[in-house]
Amino acid sequence: MVEIKFYGRGGQGLVIAAQILAKAYFLIGKYPQCYSLFGGERRGAPVMSFLRVDDKKIYLKCEIKKPDRSIFFAPDLIDEDEIERTLKPGGFVLINTPFDRDHFKGIQGLRVAVVNASAIAQEEGIGTAINTAMLGSYCRVAGDIPMNVLEEVIRSSVPGKIEENVKSALQGYTMTTRISEGNDL
Amino acid sequence: MRDLLSGNYAIAEAVRMAKAQLIPAYPITPQTPIYERLSEMESQGTLPGVMVRVESEHSAMAMCIAASLAGVRVFTATSSQGLALMHEMLHFASGNRVPVVMGCVNRVLAVPWSFGSDQTDTLSQRDTGWMQFYCEDNQEAFDTVIQAYRISEATMLPSMVIIDAFFNSHFIEPMDVPDQRLIDLFLPQATLPERFDLNDPAFISNVVTSGAQFLPFRERAFTDMEKAKEIIREVDIEYRAQFGRGYGMVETVQTKDAQLVLVTSGSMTSTARMAIEALRDKGLKVGLLKIKAFRPFPSREVEDALQNIPKVAVIDRNISIGKEGIFCQELKSALYNSTARPRIYGYIAGLDGLDVSPEIIENICLEVLGKEMPDNLPIWVKGN
């Protein structure tokens, strides 16, 4: 089982991102379980979404405390101590940031990938909706969902600007850098 | 068809397929997505019934009662404060013997205000004369709504189909949505008595003038609720034959040789399955008893499951202040005159949706296995 945690702010499309990814895993025959912390869903407020993926039915009805993959839509929400303490061995961190991997000195020795999803979304004219760029990037780093499957789910899931979102995802896939120390993508 | 649905959407889907004809409802977190999804279906023209946006939960239930008396299949859904506001009308529903089916999403009652799960909202309605079914996951919530219409319409008693806030209501998971054709075969259109004549309207909540007149009404409702047990069992067997899934009033997992049986309800049961598996792997003889039907209470099933079991640990996501966890007290009372007399250890965990991980459940089991006598008061589990 793989456990994935998404950190971001209301308005970035985080909840939908986790659902799109769940659908993509579902389409390739996996058992996904996806949820978001609700109650504080306001634009700008910190939001967390969660996704578990397994080959068989998932019985856990509890929170993800130790993710295999941590996805930061908002880099200001990074707590380096928490990442070091909770990220499972072999996992990775993906960060939306204008900086390169070396900027995140507090999480040395972990697999970290960076992508400037905010710039991509701006470029494609979809404002703060960085979720599709982040998902494209996720597909590159995780390597377990084919891009055509992601594209198919994006086309059936996003409410508008479909072509822009698809392009954003492709850009996210392409523009992702540095997965681990001395091991560039 | 396999589909990815939240617990809320699973209930909405079941209501659509059950062809509920009238759905008066009022939004309240965490039940609101049921209402939203049904509204969306209505706007897309895929809902066989009609939704009515009422001004309160009290009015929603009043409208359910009136429509049901006129022979209409109805549905509503609520949570927490909404259910509390509806309380008066719940008695009118069971007293009028209307087969209303209601989706309830457990949420803490204020104060303090919060959004997490706590079964005290529905358990506070224990004595309203409604049947109550606590579901473990989205699939069971769907299946139970379909079953509940059959059960309620056969017994003329209303039912609540209950899920946990968040862990059920907002967890999106794969589940099986049967063909409409098969649902129609299992649950044909309602043929309810039309007890309200629109051309000759009258006050239908009858008045009696003495206890001697009153008593038979309650006695009859009580007897019919007892008979409902057999109907619940039969409907479940039939459902399993048709759809390959059944749940029983209770479910037992590895209880035969158990030194300790853990008792759970709702979403926590799924997590407990993992904990039991881990404890078994360590060589500990631990089993699980899931209580699905709370009203009518499955006394016979519980007695059977706990014969010769030395210890029982009940985890309650609810609290009756001044006593203990509510499933715990019900379990004790069900066993008092029986030959099954385990020591019963009560735990309160997961209030307001506080996380209950497999590790927490394992620790509860280990503590009980190492403890000679139960405490007089419940033990509060505060998370890890």
Interface residues (C-beta under 8 A of the other chain):
Chain A: Q19 A22 K23 F26 Y31 P32 Q33 C34 Y35 S36 F38 G39 I58 Y59 L60 K61 C62 E63 K65
Chain B: R2 L4 T29 P30 S114 F115 D137 D164 F166 F167 N168 H170 F171 I172 E173 P174 S267 M268 S270 T271 R273 M274 D355 V356 S357 P358
